[in-house]
Amino acid sequence: MKLFGWKSAGRAAVRPAKTYVSLARGAGGALFGAWPRSYEAQVREGYLSNAVAQRAVRLVAEGVASAPVSASHPEAGALIAATSGGQALMETLATQILLHGNGYVQMLATPDSALGELFALRPERVTVEADVQGWPAAFRYQVGERVTRLAANEVIHLRTHHPLDDHYGLGCLGAASGAIAIHNASAKWNKALLDNAARPSGALVHEASEALTADQFERLKAELAAGFSGHDNAGRPMLLEGGLRWQSLSLTPADMDFAGLKAAAAREIALAFGVPPVLLGLPGDATYANYREANKALWHQSILPLAGKILAALAEGMRPWFPRLSLAVDMDQLPALSEDRERLWAQVNGADFLTREEKRAMLGVAA
C-alpha cells in the first residue's frame, strides 16, 4: 500500500493535514477522568503548574542549549547561537519538541537572498498542508484570525516519531499527563489538609430528644464554620453543650498521607521526560556517586540524542546557503563528559598498533 506515491507527482491541490495533539488516546479514555486534553491545557497544568515537569524539561532544554556546537561554516554556527526575537533557538526547539513533539524553524532571508535569521515558530499554531499525494507542500501559521502561508522550503520541520501520524510528532507531555494530574491532585489534597490543621472531617451529633429547629441548625452550622474551620482556627478547642457529640467520620491524617503516591507520580513524570529522578531532588539514593552517574546518563540518553536530532535537521535545511554544512556537538568541550573523553583519549593514545592519522580520526580531530 502506497502512503504518498512518488514525490515528483503533481501538487496542485493542497489540504491541511489533521493536527494531532501529543496525547495518548486509547479505548480506555473514559477511565482517565477530567485530565486536560488540549495542548494548551496540558501546558498550563503540566508545565506551568507542576514543578517536577517544568524542572525536567528545563534540565534537558538548558543542557541542549549549553552544548558547544562545532560547525563546518562559522556563519551557520553564529546563526544558531544568535538570539532571535528574544528566544534562544536551541533551548526553544528542545522545549517545544519535548512538550509538543514538533518544532518549526522559519528561515528568514536578507534582501540579498542570504540566510539572515532563524526563528522558532510556536508548534500549536502551525498546520501542515499536504498535497493530493500526502506530501507536505506548505505550512499555515495562524495567530488569532490571521493566517500566514509559508512555503515548505522556508520552514525546517523537526518532529519526533509518531506511530499513528505521518505529519506530526508525538511529545512527552501527553504521556506524562496522567502522572501530572495525580501529582497536582496530591498537592491540592495535602494543601487542603494543611488548611484544616490536618484534622479529619466529622459530624456533630445532636443526641437530645427534641430536634433542632431550622434557625438553630443554621446558627450551629455558621458558628462551626466561623469558629473551627480553616487554618486560622487550627488547634482551637471545641466546647460542646449537653446533647451534642462530635463523631469522626473519616480516616486519620496518617491514613490520608499521599506522600508515597505523590513521589511515585513524580518519578513517572521524570521517566516520561527522560530525566533520572535523583537529578530532580526526588526521594532516592541521593549520594554524590549516584548523582554523578545520573548526570552522565542524562547527557548520554536524553540531551545528546535530542541535540544531535536538532542539529542534523538544521544542517539539512541550511545547506542551500551553506553547501555540505555539518553541525555536531563538540564532545571534547563538554565538562559533564570530560572523564569519559579523557578515558577515550588515553585508550586511543595507548594503542600502539594505530597510526597517528588513525588515532586522530577516532578522536574526531582534523588531520
C-alpha positions, 0 to 999 in steps of 0.5 A: 500500500502506497502512503504518498506515491512518488514525490515528483507527482503533481501538487496542485491541490493542497489540504491541511493535514489533521493536527494531532495533539501529543496525547495518548488516546486509547479505548480506555479514555473514559477511565482517565477522568477530567485530565486536560486534553488540549495542548494548551491545557496540558501546558498550563497544568503540566508545565506551568503548574507542576514543578517536577515537569517544568524542572525536567524539561528545563534540565534537558532544554538548558543542557541542549542549549549549553552544548558547544556546537562545532560547525563546518561554516562559522556563519551557520554556527553564529546563526544558531547561537544568535538570539532571535526575537528574544528566544534562544533557538536551541533551548526553544526547539528542545522545549517545544519538541519535548512538550509538543513533539514538533518544532518549526524553524522559519528561515528568514532571508536578507534582501540579498537572498542570504540566510539572515535569521532563524526563528522558532515558530510556536508548534500549536499554531502551525498546520501542515498542508499536504498535497493530493499525494500526502506530501507536505507542500506548505505550512499555515501559521495562524495567530488569532484570525490571521493566517500566514502561508509559508512555503515548505522550503522556508520552514525546517520541520523537526518532529519526533516519531509518531506511530499513528501520524505521518505529519506530526510528532508525538511529545512527552507531555501527553504521556506524562499527563496522567502522572501530572494530574495525580501529582497536582491532585496530591498537592491540592489534597495535602494543601487542603489538609494543611488548611484544616490543621490536618484534622479529619472531617466529622459530624456533630451529633445532636443526641437530645430528644427534641430536634433542632429547629431550622434557625438553630441548625443554621446558627450551629452550622455558621458558628462551626464554620466561623469558629473551627474551620480553616487554618486560622482556627487550627488547634482551637478547642471545641466546647460542646453543650449537653446533647451534642457529640462530635463523631469522626467520620473519616480516616486519620491524617496518617491514613490520608498521607499521599506522600508515597503516591505523590513521589511515585507520580513524580518519578513517572513524570521524570521517566516520561521526560527522560530525566533520572529522578535523583537529578530532580531532588526526588526521594532516592539514593541521593549520594554524590556517586549516584548523582554523578552517574545520573548526570552522565546518563542524562547527557548520554540518553536524553540531551545528546540524542535530542541535540544531535536530532536538532542539529542534523535537521538544521544542517539539512535545511541550511545547506542551500546557503551553506553547501555540505554544512555539518553541525555536531556537538563538540564532545571534547568541550563538554565538562559533564563528559570530560572523564569519559573523553579523557578515558577515550583519549588515553585508550586511543593514545595507548594503542600502539598498533594505530597510526597517528592519522588513525588515532586522530580520526577516532578522536574526531580531530582534523588531520 
